[in-house]
Amino acid sequence: MTAPLLVFGWGNASRGDDALGPLCIEALRAEFAGDPRVDFLDDYQLQVEHALDLVGRRRVLFVDASLSAEPPFTVCAVQARADTSISTHALSAAALLEVYEDLQGTPAPACKMLAIRGEQFELGAPPSAAARAHLAEALAWARHEIDQGGAAGAG
């Protein structure tokens, strides 16, 4: 059975703060294990195949590290939109929703992006102290969203 909420994070665990998405998913997955309301997915990057992971969902919460997010994190609604990433090996969340709508012929589920502020993305570096602090605050927000069923719409 497909859970109505998908929490999907991505990033490269070998590039410092780029690990924030997968680290967030790892923590939430452990906390909500067996909860039928939510599924978790993490990957290195978004790809067109991930459009199929959105099928049957009512809500999606995307989680990624960001250099441009205000600390500790920002949350915004994501709408389907074709962009230049649609022809590359890594899609934006908006482009992924566009692929979903093209494939399914229906509107994408309601989606939010949780962008966790990262500072250092060097290869081989661990997550920075600032990023770990931002992650802790983002996790508290995400737990509340999951518990309240509020991952749809703008934040």
Sequence and secondary structure as in RCSB ss.txt:
>XXXX:A:sequence
MTAPLLVFGWGNASRGDDALGPLCIEALRAEFAGDPRVDFLDDYQLQVEHALDLVGRRRVLFVDASLSAEPPFTV
CAVQARADTSISTHALSAAALLEVYEDLQGTPAPACKMLAIRGEQFELGAPPSAAARAHLAEALAWARHEIDQGG
AAGAG
>XXXX:A:secstr
   SEEEEEE  TTSGGGGHHHHHHHHHHHHTTT TTEEEEEESS  GGGGGGGTT SEEEEEEEESSS SSEEE
EEE     GGGGSSS  HHHHHHHHHHHHSS   EEEEEEEE     TT    HHHHHHHHHHHHHHHHHHHHT 
 SS  
